[in-house]
Amino acid sequence: MQEANNGNYQGAIADFTEVIRLQPDNSFAYVCRGESYNSLRRYDKAINDFNEAIRLSPDLSGPYIERGSFYYWLKQYRKAISDYTEGIRLMLLEPEADNPVSLNYEGGVYSKRGAAYYYLKQYSKALGDYRKALSDYNEAVRLQPDWAESYENRANAYDNLGKSSEAAQDRKKAKELRGR
């Protein structure tokens, strides 16, 4: 993970390949290696790793969400929506689904799915997802009111809903929290 965090995606690929060699059923390693391949624009290898992670762990949300993001960036919005939808369904079943980190992540997935709907000109579905994202961010702020990221994410949701004054208030609050 450290290699990828430092931008050394080749090193990360080597590290995750070794993890996969030692633990061939480790779906997390496939997702991480897939993200590294994606960062290097080696899309064929990235999609193979995301598919393998899903084959190994079809009940985990992460591989679907990461593959959905892969499709999103390739502008394959229908595939992205399908994977985001399955990822959201599985995420809601996971035991940690009600903590601030998960709610921010979930809100982000709703936002991305909303954007995919928007690009497909399915505006009412996009609006619904932006509202769901806002609901998740509201809950994240309620659970952990001193976490700046929740306010920043909620500001983005407000922007998507055309609520610029609320967005500005949340950005101001996030800035205050970061300044502490």
Backbone as a ProteinNet text record, in pm:
[ID]
protein_1_A
[PRIMARY]
MQEANNGNYQGAIADFTEVIRLQPDNSFAYVCRGESYNSLRRYDKAINDFNEAIRLSPDLSGPYIERGSFYYWLKQYRKAISDYTEGIRLMLLEPEADNPVSLNYEGGVYSKRGAAYYYLKQYSKALGDYRKALSDYNEAVRLQPDWAESYENRANAYDNLGKSSEAAQDRKKAKELRGR
[TERTIARY]
82.2	0	86.4	197	282.8	334	369.6	419.5	314.9	190.9	83.2	58.5	61.8	41	149.5	268.1	379.3	382.5	284.5	280.7	368.1	428.9	511.2	421.8	346.4	248.5	314.2	429.4	501.6	543.5	594.7	632.5	512.5	400.6	277.7	231.4	237.9	198.1	285	415.5	506.5	470.3	443.6	408.8	278.8	175.7	46.2	53	136.4	155.7	215	306.5	365.8	261.7	179.3	72	-20.6	-56.2	-145.5	-79.1	51	122.6	113.7	128.6	125	-17.7	-111.5	-252	-342.7	-355.8	-429	-578.1	-632.1	-773.3	-793.3	-690.3	-696.8	-756.9	-888.6	-955.5	-908.9	-874.3	-826.8	-699.8	-610.3	-486.4	-516.5	-616	-654.2	-710.5	-794.3	-849.6	-736.5	-645.6	-535.8	-444.6	-415.8	-332.2	-407.3	-537.9	-619.2	-617.4	-625.3	-617.7	-482.5	-377	-243	-233	-283.6	-286	-367.3	-478.6	-564.1	-487.7	-413.2	-335.3	-230.4	-184.4	-85.5	-151.6	-285.2	-364.8	-346.7	-323	-316	-452.6	-550.1	-690.1	-726.8	-666.4	-699.5	-660.9	-546	-502.5	-586.4	-622.5	-704.7	-839.2	-905.9	-1038.6	-1028.8	-922.4	-904.7	-893.7	-819.4	-805	-936.6	-1010.4	-1139.5	-1235.8	-1235.5	-1322.5	-1284.1	-1155.6	-1110.8	-1147.9	-1135.6	-1175.2	-1324	-1404.9	-1549.4	-1577	-1504.3	-1522.4	-1488.2	-1381.5	-1337.3	-1427.4	-1479.2	-1557.5	-1683.5	-1778.2	-1896.9	-1989	-1965.8	-2050.3	-1990.1	-1876.1	-1813.6	-1842.8	-1868.4	-1903	-1783.5	-1667.7	-1551	-1513.4	-1502	-1464.5	-1563.3	-1692.2	-1791.6	-1776.1	-1755.1	-1743.4	-1617	-1507.6	-1383.1	-1396.4	-1460.1	-1480.2	-1576.2	-1677.5	-1767.7	-1693.6	-1601.1	-1521.5	-1433.9	-1380.9	-1302.2	-1388.2	-1508.6	-1598.4	-1638.5	-1660	-1698.2	-1592.1	-1466.3	-1358.8	-1338.2	-1381.1	-1375.9	-1502.8	-1590.7	-1717.8	-1811.1	-1798.4	-1890.4	-1994.2	-2082	-2168.5	-2270.2	-2323.6	-2420.7	-2356.2	-2234.4	-2162.3	-2128.5	-2090.5	-2059.9	-2182.9	-2298.1	-2421.4	-2454.4	-2439.3	-2467.4	-2378.3	-2248.5	-2156.7	-2178.7	-2204	-2231.6	-2358.3	-2458.1	-2584	-2561.3	-2486.8	-2458.3	-2370.2	-2274	-2188.3	-2267.9	-2360.9	-2445.2	-2530.7	-2589	-2672.8	-2592.1	-2472.5	-2388.5	-2337.8	-2304.9	-2254.8	-2357.1	-2483	-2587.9	-2605.4	-2553	-2560.2	-2440.9	-2336.9	-2214.6	-2233.4	-2178.1	-2204.1	-2156.7	-2054.3	-2002.2	-2065.2	-2180.5	-2242.5	-2290	-2294.4	-2349.4	-2245.4	-2117.5	-2017.5	-1983.7	-1926.2	-1902.8	-1817.4	-1714.9	-1629.8	-1711.4	-1788.2	-1870.3	-1976.6	-2035.8	-2139.1	-2080.8	-1959.9	-1894.3	-1862.8	-1815	-1784.2	-1912.2	-2016.7	-2145.1	-2199.6	-2191.6	-2236.5	-2159.9	-2031.4	-1950.3	-1993.5	-2030.1	-2076.2	-2208.7	-2299.1	-2424.6	-2396.2	-2301.5	-2267.3	-2214.5	-2125.3	-2070.5	-2179.4	-2266	-2373.9	-2466.6	-2493.8	-2574.8	-2512.2	-2380.6	-2312.2	-2322	-2311.3	-2324.3	-2464.1	-2566.6	-2702.9	-2712.6	-2651.9	-2655.6	-2596.5	-2480.8	-2416	-2498.7	-2582.4	-2672.7	-2804.8	-2812.4	-2931.1	-3052.7	-3027.5	-3134.3	-3140	-3189	-3178	-3254.6	-3371	-3446.8	-3375.3	-3311.7	-3234.9	-3111.3	-3048	-2930.8	-2969.8	-3080.2	-3126.6	-3153.8	-3214.4	-3240.8	-3113.8	-3011.5	-2885.4	-2815.6	-2822.6	-2761.7	-2831	-2962.8	-3036.2	-2995.9	-2976.2	-2931.9	-2792	-2705.8	-2571.6	-2579.7	-2663.7	-2679.9	-2727.7	-2820.3	-2869.6	-2756.9	-2672.4	-2558.8	-2461.9	-2433.2	-2341.1	-2399.4	-2530.9	-2595.4	-2575.7	-2592.8	-2576.4	-2430.5	-2337.4	-2195.2	-2161.2	-2215.4	-2192.4	-2254.4	-2372.1	-2438	-2355.3	-2301.1	-2225.6	-2088.3	-2027.1	-1892.7	-1882	-1937.5	-1946.5	-1813.2	-1704.2	-1575	-1486.6	-1546	-1470.2	-1492	-1388.6	-1398.5	-1442.1	-1397.3	-1428.8	-1579.2	-1652.2	-1797.6	-1860.6	-1811.9	-1864.3	-1828.1	-1706	-1664.6	-1749.8	-1771.4	-1853.3	-1996.9	-2049.6	-2186.3	-2196.4	-2092.1	-2090.5	-2101.4	-2030.6	-2038.7	-2179.4	-2242.8	-2380.1	-2474	-2455.9	-2537.3	-2518.2	-2393.7	-2367.9	-2446.2	-2445	-2516.1	-2666.9	-2715.6	-2858.6	-2892.8	-2792.6	-2816.4	-2832.6	-2780	-2791.4	-2655.6	-2623.6	-2489.7	-2463.7	-2564.2	-2538.4	-2508.9	-2581	-2552	-2412.7	-2377.2	-2244.3	-2136.1	-2155.6	-2057.2	-2042.2	-2153.3	-2147.9	-2067.9	-2090.8	-2017.8	-1869.3	-1836.3	-1694.8	-1626.5	-1696.6	-1643.6	-1619.9	-1717	-1704.4	-1586.5	-1573	-1460.5	-1328.1	-1320.3	-1196.1	-1164.1	-1268.9	-1248.9	-1196.6	-1255.3	-1214.5	-1071.2	-1032.2	-895.7	-794	-838.6	-750.1	-719.8	-788.3	-765.7	-631.4
-119.5	0	125.5	120	238.2	282.5	185.1	219.3	297.6	249.2	317.9	456.1	467.7	597.4	697	647.2	733.4	756.3	701.6	718.5	620.1	525.5	423.3	304.2	318.1	216.2	87.3	97.7	-23.8	-103.1	-32.2	-99.5	-159.6	-88.6	-140.8	-266.1	-264.8	-383.3	-501.4	-478.7	-587.2	-638.5	-547	-587.3	-667.1	-617.2	-687.4	-818.7	-825.7	-952.4	-1056.1	-1013.4	-1105	-1148.7	-1055.2	-1092.1	-1194.3	-1171.4	-1263.6	-1399.7	-1401.3	-1529.2	-1607.5	-1536.6	-1602.1	-1630.4	-1544.2	-1556.2	-1537.2	-1640.1	-1624.2	-1593	-1607	-1575.6	-1438.2	-1355.6	-1225	-1122.3	-1103.2	-1012	-867.4	-828.1	-692.4	-664.5	-762	-744.3	-725.6	-796.9	-779.2	-638.9	-590.4	-455.8	-353.1	-364.3	-267.5	-272.9	-393.9	-404.1	-347.3	-374	-318.5	-166.5	-106.2	39.8	90.2	16.4	56.5	45	-64.6	-77.6	35.8	66.6	174.1	306.6	334	457.8	466.1	350.2	346.2	332.7	340.3	328.5	192.5	93.5	-44.8	-107.6	-61.5	-88.8	-236.7	-307.8	-449.2	-527.2	-496.3	-564.3	-519.5	-392	-341	-412.5	-420.8	-483.5	-631.6	-697.6	-839.6	-855.5	-764.2	-773.2	-742.4	-641.4	-611.1	-729.4	-789	-905.2	-1021.7	-1043.1	-1153	-1125.2	-1001.5	-966.1	-993.7	-961.8	-986.9	-1136.5	-1211.6	-1357.7	-1417.8	-1367.1	-1419.7	-1375.5	-1254.2	-1197	-1128.6	-1207.6	-1146.3	-1076.4	-1095.9	-1034	-907.9	-862.4	-739.7	-624.5	-508.3	-391.6	-330.4	-331.2	-261.3	-294.9	-423.8	-455	-401	-405	-351.2	-200.2	-133.3	12.6	54.5	-15.2	19.1	-7.8	-120.6	-146.8	-43.4	-3.1	101.2	231	267.7	388.8	375.5	256.8	229.9	256.5	199.9	222	369.1	434.2	575.4	658.7	639.3	719.4	686.7	566.7	531.8	575.6	644.1	695.3	582.7	468.6	357.3	362.3	462.5	499.5	391.5	319.8	214.2	104.5	65.5	-35.2	20.2	147.8	210.8	209.2	247.1	249.3	110.1	9.7	-127.7	-168.5	-141.1	-177.5	-93.1	36.9	120.7	73	36.3	-10.1	-136.8	-230.6	-353.7	-323.1	-235.5	-196.8	-132.8	-44.9	18.9	-85.9	-176.4	-281.1	-361.4	-400.3	-479.5	-395	-269.6	-181.7	-167.4	-158.2	-140.6	-263.6	-377.4	-500.8	-518.5	-439.7	-454.5	-396.2	-462	-421.2	-281.2	-230.2	-98.2	12.7	-12.1	82.4	212.3	218.8	339.3	423.6	409.7	496.9	609.7	720.3	836.7	806.7	724	692.8	620.5	520.7	447	535.8	623.8	712.1	810.1	859.1	945.8	868.5	746.4	661.9	632.6	592.6	562.8	686	799.1	922.8	951.4	924.5	942.7	852.4	728.1	635.1	683.3	728.4	784.6	904.4	989.5	1106.3	1064.2	964.5	916.6	853	773.9	712.3	821.4	923.3	1035.3	1104.9	1123.3	1186.4	1099.9	968.5	878.5	889.9	891.6	911.9	1045.8	1147.7	1280.7	1276.7	1212.2	1206.1	1127	1036	961.4	1035.2	1156.8	1242.3	1181.9	1106.7	1052.4	1139	1260.9	1364.3	1333.4	1273.3	1246.1	1142.8	1044.9	946.4	1011.2	1100.9	1171.8	1252	1324	1404.9	1318.9	1203.3	1112	1065.7	1033.8	990.6	1104.6	1226	1338.7	1360.2	1340.7	1354.3	1244.3	1122.5	1013.1	1041.7	1095.2	1132.1	1237.4	1337.8	1443.5	1384.2	1290.8	1225.8	1154	1083.2	1014.5	1113.9	1222.5	1322.9	1391.5	1415.7	1472.8	1381.2	1252.1	1155.9	1150.3	1156.5	1156.7	1279	1395.1	1517.6	1503.1	1445.3	1426.5	1335.7	1227.1	1130.3	1181.9	1263.3	1313.7	1458.5	1551.5	1691.4	1765	1703	1771.9	1717.3	1646.9	1588.4	1671.9	1741.3	1835.7	1768.6	1647	1579.3	1563.8	1539.2	1525.3	1654.9	1768.2	1897.5	1925.4	1890.8	1911.4	1826.8	1701.4	1613.9	1664.6	1708.6	1759.7	1886.5	1969	2089.2	2051.8	1947.5	1902.5	1854.3	1783.3	1737.8	1857.5	1955.5	2077.4	2144.3	2151.3	2209	2134.9	2002.5	1922.5	1945.3	1987.4	2014.2	2162	2243.1	2384.7	2467.6	2419.9	2490.8	2552.2	2661.4	2719.1	2783.3	2842.2	2905.2	2799.3	2686.6	2577.3	2519.7	2508.1	2457.9	2549.8	2680	2776.2	2766.2	2749.6	2735.3	2611.8	2499.8	2378	2390	2456.5	2475.9	2562.4	2663.7	2749.8	2667.5	2583.5	2499.7	2402.1	2342.1	2249	2320.5	2441.5	2521.1	2551.9	2588.9	2614.8	2490.4	2375.5	2250.4	2214.2	2237.4	2205.7	2301.2	2422.8	2522.8	2502.1	2408.7	2385.6	2331.5
0	0	0	72.3	83.8	-52.8	-137.3	-270.7	-349.1	-347	-420.1	-361	-228.7	-164.4	-203.6	-234.7	-275	-426	-498.5	-643.5	-718.7	-649.5	-714.1	-747.9	-856.6	-891.3	-939.1	-1005.6	-1046.1	-922.9	-821.8	-697.3	-627.6	-629.7	-568.4	-640.9	-773.4	-850.9	-812.6	-800.8	-760.8	-621.3	-528	-391.6	-388.6	-458.5	-456	-533.5	-634.6	-706.2	-612	-528.8	-431	-327.7	-281	-187.1	-252.5	-377	-448.8	-466.2	-491.6	-503.3	-372.3	-260.7	-129.5	-82.3	-120.8	-78.2	-200.5	-282.9	-408.8	-392.8	-273.4	-249.9	-185	-184	-120.1	-217.4	-208.3	-302.1	-284.6	-161.7	-137.8	-217.9	-225	-301.3	-449.5	-500.2	-640.9	-665.3	-572.3	-587.5	-586.6	-491.9	-481.4	-603.7	-651.2	-771.2	-891.9	-897.5	-1005.8	-1005.7	-886.9	-877.5	-927.5	-896.3	-942.9	-1094.4	-1149.6	-1295.9	-1358	-1297.3	-1348.3	-1349	-1243.2	-1235.5	-1346.1	-1392.5	-1500.8	-1638.2	-1639.4	-1762.6	-1830	-1750	-1801.5	-1773.1	-1849.8	-1821.6	-1833.9	-1927.5	-1942.3	-1816.8	-1761.3	-1639	-1519	-1516	-1405.8	-1402.4	-1516.8	-1518.4	-1483.6	-1527	-1490.2	-1339.1	-1274.3	-1128.4	-1057.2	-1103.2	-1040.5	-1057.8	-1176	-1198.7	-1108.4	-1091.1	-1003.9	-858.2	-814.3	-677.6	-656.5	-754.7	-744.1	-743.9	-826	-827.6	-691	-630.3	-500.6	-385.5	-392.9	-281.9	-335.8	-387.5	-448.1	-348.1	-219.2	-117.5	-57.2	-108.1	-58	-152.9	-96.3	-177.6	-249.8	-185.6	-238.8	-381.8	-417.2	-555.4	-659.3	-628.4	-722	-736.3	-623.5	-625.9	-701.4	-677.9	-748.5	-898.1	-935.2	-1077.2	-1136.4	-1057.5	-1102.9	-1130.2	-1043.3	-1064.4	-1188.7	-1210.5	-1331.1	-1454.7	-1456.1	-1570.2	-1582.3	-1468.9	-1470.4	-1542.2	-1506.2	-1565.5	-1712.3	-1753.8	-1896.3	-1970	-1897.7	-1951.1	-1996.5	-1932.5	-1955.2	-1842.1	-1850.3	-1739.7	-1703.3	-1799	-1766.7	-1682.5	-1720.8	-1642.2	-1503.4	-1498	-1369.3	-1279.9	-1333.9	-1255	-1203.1	-1286.9	-1244.6	-1126.9	-1138.9	-1030.5	-905.9	-922.1	-805.5	-734.2	-811.3	-751.5	-670.4	-726.1	-650.6	-529.7	-546	-433.7	-321.4	-355.6	-253.9	-183.6	-261.2	-200.7	-98.6	-136.2	-46	71.4	45.1	150.6	263.5	225.2	326.2	414.3	370	448.5	541.8	520.7	598.6	738	840.6	979.3	1014.5	948.5	983.1	900.7	840.4	747.3	812.5	944.1	1007.1	1079.6	1045.3	1106.5	1008.9	1056.4	970.7	847.6	861.3	746.4	639.9	681.1	585.6	523	602.7	548.6	447.5	471.7	373.9	246.4	261.7	146	68.5	141.5	79.3	8.2	72.4	9.6	-118.4	-116.8	-236.7	-350.6	-317.4	-420.5	-478.7	-391.8	-442.8	-533.7	-495.3	-577	-714.1	-715.2	-842.4	-928.1	-864.4	-941.8	-995.3	-913.6	-958.9	-1079	-1075.6	-1188.4	-1313.6	-1297.3	-1413.1	-1473.5	-1387.9	-1438.3	-1512.1	-1455.6	-1516.5	-1658.3	-1671.8	-1802.8	-1903.9	-1853.9	-1942.2	-1963.3	-1908.7	-1919.2	-1849.5	-1743.3	-1659.8	-1533	-1550.7	-1448.8	-1320.8	-1329.1	-1206.6	-1120.4	-1183.2	-1105.7	-1045	-1119.2	-1066.6	-943.5	-953	-841.2	-718.5	-738.7	-627.3	-559.9	-638.2	-579	-506.3	-560.8	-490.5	-356.3	-353.1	-225.7	-127.5	-177.8	-90.1	-36.7	-121.9	-76.8	32.6	13.1	113	245.3	239.8	361.2	434.6	360.4	423.1	485.7	414.6	468.8	591.6	591.9	710.8	830.9	809.6	918.8	963.9	869.7	906	990.9	955.1	1033.1	1172.2	1180.4	1309.8	1399.5	1342.6	1422.1	1462.3	1377.9	1407.3	1359.2	1438.7	1394.8	1385.3	1426.4	1418.2	1305.6	1210.1	1100.4	974.4	929.4	817.8	687.9	662.8	537.1	517.1	625.3	614	564	613	569	422.7	384.7	245.5	151.4	187.9	104.5	96.5	209.2	208.3	124.1	126.1	42.3	-105.9	-145.9	-285.4	-319.1	-226.9	-250	-262	-174.4	-184	-320.9	-367.6	-499.9	-608.2	-601.9	-702.1	-697.3	-582.5	-566.5	-585.7	-622.7	-647.6	-521.7	-410.3	-282.3	-246.8	-314.9	-302.1	-166.1	-102.4	27.9	133.8	130.4	224.4	198	69.5	33.9	89.7	75.6	125.4	277.6	348.7	494.9	534.7	463.3	497	464	355.2	322.3	428.2	475.9	581.1	709	744.7	864.3	849.6	732.6	708.7	723.6	672.2	682.7	828.5	905.8	1049	1119.7	1088.7	1154.3	1118.3	995.3	952.6	1014.2	1051.5	1108.3	1255.2	1317	1460.4	1489.8
[MASK]
++++++++++++++++++++++++++++++++++++++++++++++++++++++++++++++++++++++++++++++++++++++++++++++++++++++++++++++++++++++++++++++++++++++++++++++++++++++++++++++++++++++++++++++++++++

